[in-house]
Amino acid sequence: MIVRACNHCYDTCLKEEHVNMMLESIRLDREYADICSFLAQAIGRGTPLAKVCVKICESCGNECKKHDHEQCQKCAEACL
């Protein structure tokens, strides 16, 4: 669900009128989606990396909640 929310936020934000003010959020959404996808698989194998994923999700959520767009707020909610 988190990966889906980050990808949706990323894709939708690229289409926003004032995309330049959201570049950091867009970049981070993409990176977090990739990292969380990998970590979800690793955690499923029993790796002790859960703390890393929590920090990444918190960072993404905190960045996205800075923006009032619906997709950003949904991504923040999923991550936090």
C-alpha angles and dihedrals in degrees: 000000000000093000090049092049092049092048092048091049091048094049095044096045090055087064096050119116094236096042094150093068089055100047095112092050091048092049093048093046090057094047094045092050090054094045095045091049090055093043093049088059093044093049088050087059091053101258117159092234096108091109090057091054092050091054092047092050092049091051092050093046093049092050095047095048088063088073125070096213115120094236091051093050091048091049091049091050092050093047098044 
